[in-house]
Amino acid sequence: PWTVAPGFKVEIVATGFQMPVNIAFVPNPGPNPTSPLYYVMELYGQIKVVRRDGVVGTYASGLLNFNPTGNFPGSGEQGCTGLVVDPTNGDLYATMLYSSTPGVEAVPHYPAVERFTSTDGGLTMATRTRILNMAPETQGQSHQISNISFGPDGFLYVHVGDGFDSTTAQNLEQFRGKVLRINRNGTPVTTNPLYNAASITPRDYVYAYGYRNPFGGAWRISDNAHYIVENGPSVDRFSKLVVNRNMLWNGSDASMSNFAIYNWSPATGPV
């Protein structure tokens, strides 16, 4: 049971979603009743749009080329996760898994970042482009690619879980267990701490590393810093993103206390 803090109230503003896992508000929404106000990512492969007048529509569907665990409501955790709106043009960027063999379940799933454009004011998808493909690194039921956001510097920040393999968090030649910083076209930012133009590998994308499952994140206006909630085995971690920091996840509960602003113990699964 939970209660609402004094001064707040709970109000239903939109309904009809299936496993909504992320909300992305339009930074500068249009003034018309039909203008998109925010988007909702559904885990099993849809993006819904909510207009100023409260009408809910489907921006994009069928985003997964595999069935994550059976028909809705299902029980799997994999699928489409992160979502953000480009403040300059209204494009959407999303994180998700895809199957190496479309329609076949018992094959590897790989993390990816995709960009979506619209020609009708953001109400429906017109084009879809995979800008960053992390194959052959595999991810499965959870600990997958998740949060995506624009930083104050105008670059995209992408959270990638360790894929149930804690060694990936310490391996700088893998995307997994990291926070990545990328350009809008999916290339690594040249000022990333490990960037080397002579040979582009996963380490060129790394902004910080040593994470287990950094599912949630948000930017704080007062200090222009990014804060992350990370799911642990029995201890969860709340931390501040610091460039080139190793968060030291090594498979143990004890390692989840490194650089923690706060720990949940026992774990509560903050997102």
PLY file of the C-alpha trace (Angstrom):
ply
format ascii 1.0
element vertex 271
property float x
property float y
property float z
element edge 270
property int vertex1
property int vertex2
end_header
0.00 0.00 0.00
1.11 3.55 -0.63
-0.24 7.04 -0.04
0.03 10.32 -1.90
2.25 12.95 -0.29
0.52 16.12 0.93
0.06 18.64 -1.85
-0.07 15.99 -4.59
-2.88 14.02 -6.16
-3.15 11.08 -8.54
-5.13 11.74 -11.69
-5.67 9.42 -14.66
-4.86 11.34 -17.85
-4.54 8.51 -20.40
-5.42 4.83 -20.56
-5.17 1.79 -22.79
-1.44 1.06 -22.57
0.16 -2.38 -22.53
3.29 -2.65 -20.39
4.32 1.02 -20.62
7.99 1.29 -19.63
8.93 4.85 -20.56
7.46 8.31 -21.11
9.13 10.92 -23.31
7.71 14.44 -23.17
7.92 16.76 -26.16
10.28 19.59 -25.04
8.39 22.29 -26.98
4.93 20.93 -27.81
2.79 22.62 -30.42
-0.21 24.74 -29.38
-2.95 22.81 -31.21
-5.19 20.25 -29.49
-3.82 17.57 -31.82
-0.18 18.42 -31.12
1.82 15.57 -29.52
2.39 16.19 -25.82
4.27 13.03 -24.90
5.08 9.52 -26.12
4.81 6.22 -24.28
7.04 3.23 -25.00
5.44 -0.18 -24.61
7.80 -3.04 -23.83
6.44 -5.38 -26.47
7.01 -3.16 -29.47
4.76 -0.12 -29.72
5.14 3.63 -29.27
1.95 5.50 -28.38
1.46 9.24 -28.74
-0.70 11.32 -26.40
-1.96 14.59 -27.85
-2.71 17.83 -26.01
-6.43 16.96 -26.10
-5.74 13.65 -24.35
-6.37 11.42 -27.37
-4.05 8.40 -27.48
-2.83 7.16 -30.85
-0.28 4.69 -32.18
2.90 6.33 -33.41
4.62 3.06 -34.33
3.92 -0.65 -33.90
5.55 -3.97 -34.67
8.95 -2.71 -33.59
10.16 -6.12 -32.41
11.05 -8.80 -34.95
10.52 -11.52 -32.35
7.85 -12.45 -29.82
9.45 -11.68 -26.44
7.54 -14.28 -24.44
4.14 -14.91 -25.93
1.02 -12.83 -26.31
0.31 -9.90 -24.04
0.42 -9.68 -21.07
3.34 -12.13 -21.15
6.02 -12.34 -18.52
9.28 -11.41 -20.24
11.30 -8.29 -19.55
12.98 -7.88 -22.93
11.86 -5.67 -25.77
11.63 -1.91 -26.34
12.75 0.22 -23.41
14.25 3.71 -23.75
12.64 6.66 -25.51
13.50 10.35 -25.98
12.34 13.22 -28.20
14.90 15.30 -30.07
14.34 18.89 -28.89
15.52 20.30 -32.23
13.18 18.55 -34.65
10.81 16.18 -32.83
12.50 12.96 -34.01
12.30 10.02 -31.60
15.22 7.88 -30.47
14.54 4.48 -28.94
16.47 1.56 -27.50
15.48 -2.06 -28.03
16.56 -5.61 -28.74
16.26 -7.34 -32.09
16.54 -10.96 -33.18
19.35 -12.18 -35.39
16.78 -14.27 -37.28
13.40 -12.51 -37.57
10.52 -14.58 -36.26
12.74 -17.23 -34.69
12.84 -17.18 -30.89
15.74 -19.45 -29.94
18.44 -17.22 -31.41
20.56 -14.37 -30.02
19.03 -10.97 -29.39
21.17 -7.88 -29.85
20.82 -4.33 -28.47
20.32 -1.39 -30.82
19.47 2.32 -30.95
16.99 3.52 -33.58
15.80 6.91 -34.84
12.23 7.61 -35.98
11.01 10.52 -38.08
7.50 11.77 -38.87
5.91 13.74 -41.70
2.58 14.47 -40.01
3.68 16.53 -37.05
4.79 13.64 -34.89
1.57 11.64 -34.88
2.87 8.62 -36.81
6.21 7.20 -37.84
7.41 7.85 -41.40
10.94 6.40 -41.30
12.88 4.10 -39.02
16.69 3.87 -39.01
18.98 1.72 -36.88
21.80 4.09 -35.99
23.77 1.86 -33.59
23.91 -1.91 -33.79
25.74 -3.64 -30.92
25.89 -7.13 -32.43
27.49 -9.57 -31.79
26.97 -8.68 -28.13
23.88 -10.48 -26.88
21.29 -9.57 -24.27
18.26 -11.48 -23.10
15.51 -11.48 -20.54
16.70 -8.31 -18.80
19.91 -6.39 -17.98
19.42 -5.01 -21.47
19.83 -1.68 -23.20
17.45 0.77 -21.53
17.45 4.50 -20.75
18.26 7.04 -23.47
18.33 10.81 -23.03
19.74 14.03 -24.43
22.31 15.71 -22.22
22.79 19.47 -21.90
25.66 19.06 -24.36
23.26 17.92 -27.08
24.54 14.34 -27.21
22.63 11.12 -26.58
23.38 9.12 -23.44
22.51 5.42 -23.58
22.41 2.96 -20.66
23.40 -0.63 -21.46
23.04 -3.47 -18.92
25.62 -6.20 -18.47
23.51 -8.88 -20.18
23.72 -11.14 -17.10
27.50 -11.30 -17.44
29.26 -9.15 -14.84
32.61 -9.41 -16.66
31.27 -7.26 -19.50
31.02 -4.27 -17.15
34.80 -4.21 -16.79
35.60 -5.03 -20.41
36.10 -1.78 -22.30
35.85 -3.57 -25.62
32.18 -4.35 -25.01
29.13 -2.10 -25.00
27.50 -3.98 -22.11
27.66 -2.65 -18.56
28.24 0.92 -19.75
26.77 4.36 -20.27
27.49 5.39 -23.86
27.60 8.87 -25.38
26.75 9.10 -29.08
25.89 11.57 -31.81
22.48 11.70 -33.47
23.76 9.52 -36.32
24.97 6.82 -33.93
28.69 7.58 -34.12
30.77 8.01 -30.95
31.40 11.54 -29.67
34.99 12.48 -30.42
35.49 13.95 -26.94
34.54 10.69 -25.20
37.29 9.76 -22.72
38.51 6.67 -24.61
37.93 7.86 -28.17
40.55 6.91 -30.76
39.75 7.88 -34.35
42.27 5.41 -35.72
40.18 2.39 -34.73
36.50 2.68 -33.77
35.47 -0.04 -31.28
33.00 -0.15 -28.39
35.45 1.67 -26.11
35.12 4.80 -28.26
31.47 5.05 -27.20
32.08 4.61 -23.45
31.32 7.54 -21.17
31.31 5.56 -17.90
31.43 1.85 -17.10
31.14 -0.82 -14.42
27.32 -0.98 -14.31
25.02 -3.95 -13.76
21.55 -2.89 -14.89
21.24 0.93 -15.01
17.60 0.94 -16.03
16.57 4.46 -15.05
18.13 7.89 -15.41
17.25 11.59 -15.38
18.96 14.94 -15.79
18.93 17.39 -12.90
18.55 20.99 -14.02
20.30 22.60 -11.05
23.69 20.98 -11.76
23.26 19.69 -15.35
24.16 16.23 -14.04
22.73 12.83 -14.89
21.56 10.54 -12.09
21.07 6.79 -12.45
19.10 4.11 -10.63
20.60 0.68 -11.07
19.11 -2.70 -10.25
21.38 -5.02 -8.29
21.18 -8.64 -7.18
20.10 -7.83 -3.60
21.21 -4.19 -3.32
20.18 -1.39 -5.70
22.24 1.74 -6.37
21.48 5.41 -6.94
24.47 7.29 -8.35
25.65 10.34 -10.28
27.12 9.88 -13.75
30.78 10.93 -13.81
32.82 10.81 -17.00
35.22 7.85 -17.25
34.23 6.55 -13.81
34.36 2.81 -13.19
31.36 1.93 -10.99
33.16 -1.33 -10.10
30.29 -3.80 -10.50
31.92 -7.23 -10.19
29.03 -9.57 -9.52
28.77 -8.94 -5.78
26.26 -7.05 -3.66
29.15 -5.26 -1.98
30.26 -3.71 -5.27
26.89 -1.99 -5.60
27.86 0.37 -2.78
30.70 1.92 -4.80
30.02 5.62 -5.56
26.45 5.23 -4.32
24.50 8.28 -3.24
21.98 5.84 -1.81
21.50 2.08 -1.69
18.25 0.17 -1.42
18.83 -2.94 0.69
17.02 -5.20 0.19
16.58 -4.41 -3.49
13.33 -2.76 -4.58
13.94 -2.51 -8.35
13.94 1.31 -8.81
13.37 2.40 -12.40
0 1
1 2
2 3
3 4
4 5
5 6
6 7
7 8
8 9
9 10
10 11
11 12
12 13
13 14
14 15
15 16
16 17
17 18
18 19
19 20
20 21
21 22
22 23
23 24
24 25
25 26
26 27
27 28
28 29
29 30
30 31
31 32
32 33
33 34
34 35
35 36
36 37
37 38
38 39
39 40
40 41
41 42
42 43
43 44
44 45
45 46
46 47
47 48
48 49
49 50
50 51
51 52
52 53
53 54
54 55
55 56
56 57
57 58
58 59
59 60
60 61
61 62
62 63
63 64
64 65
65 66
66 67
67 68
68 69
69 70
70 71
71 72
72 73
73 74
74 75
75 76
76 77
77 78
78 79
79 80
80 81
81 82
82 83
83 84
84 85
85 86
86 87
87 88
88 89
89 90
90 91
91 92
92 93
93 94
94 95
95 96
96 97
97 98
98 99
99 100
100 101
101 102
102 103
103 104
104 105
105 106
106 107
107 108
108 109
109 110
110 111
111 112
112 113
113 114
114 115
115 116
116 117
117 118
118 119
119 120
120 121
121 122
122 123
123 124
124 125
125 126
126 127
127 128
128 129
129 130
130 131
131 132
132 133
133 134
134 135
135 136
136 137
137 138
138 139
139 140
140 141
141 142
142 143
143 144
144 145
145 146
146 147
147 148
148 149
149 150
150 151
151 152
152 153
153 154
154 155
155 156
156 157
157 158
158 159
159 160
160 161
161 162
162 163
163 164
164 165
165 166
166 167
167 168
168 169
169 170
170 171
171 172
172 173
173 174
174 175
175 176
176 177
177 178
178 179
179 180
180 181
181 182
182 183
183 184
184 185
185 186
186 187
187 188
188 189
189 190
190 191
191 192
192 193
193 194
194 195
195 196
196 197
197 198
198 199
199 200
200 201
201 202
202 203
203 204
204 205
205 206
206 207
207 208
208 209
209 210
210 211
211 212
212 213
213 214
214 215
215 216
216 217
217 218
218 219
219 220
220 221
221 222
222 223
223 224
224 225
225 226
226 227
227 228
228 229
229 230
230 231
231 232
232 233
233 234
234 235
235 236
236 237
237 238
238 239
239 240
240 241
241 242
242 243
243 244
244 245
245 246
246 247
247 248
248 249
249 250
250 251
251 252
252 253
253 254
254 255
255 256
256 257
257 258
258 259
259 260
260 261
261 262
262 263
263 264
264 265
265 266
266 267
267 268
268 269
269 270
